[in-house]
Amino acid sequence: MKLKGKFLLGILSLSISAIFMGGMNVNVKASQTDSQVSVTSIKNEYKNFKAQKKSDKKLSALKTMNAEYKAYNKSDINIVNQYKKDIKAEKNYFIKKDKTTLKHLTLSKKDLNRSWKMMLDYKIKMLKSFRKTLKNEKGIVYTNKQYKSLISKSNIQSKRYVSKLKHIKNINSTNWISYDYTDKYGDELHGFKETKGVIKNNILTIIWQLDEHNGKITYTKYDGKPMVKFNI
């Protein structure tokens, strides 16, 4: 009887172990499934971010993901890593865009010497708009230190252009023609053209021409030759 009792006790122990282990397997599988769904959900958020055409919509999506990650209890390393990966990718979109914008709004010393009023007025205006954009991105894309650094770089360019404007002399409108054109590049971009010519008998002969595009100025000299003519 004692042997039989031990045998039954052994069977009972094995059964309990099997039930316990089975429960663990179920929990592990459930945990893995929940983890996979959560990671997939984060990936779908990133896909939605990339699908947005406007920067303000993208910024809103990044702000939401930042909030979700901050609220997450960090219990699953797979979810944590996915959040970090996608948040970094979304931030890099804005960092790259802002870097390009500032580059386009920055003139070299040589090009600043060739600059003219209309173009400088526009660049000052766009730098102001750029600083507003950075303010909206502060705390979402940039830390306070990073934000201040970009603002400082933007202010330096504005001061250069304001200083240059003070030294630009009035141009005789009868001998100059000046106009601007718009060229789409990303969210915003303008290019400008300044042309000097001599008007005689209702004919304009181009002497030289400056073309500005993405912060770069191209100078074309015609040496006063009537290479370009049209009726005024």
Disulfide bonds with the S-S distance in Angstrom:
none
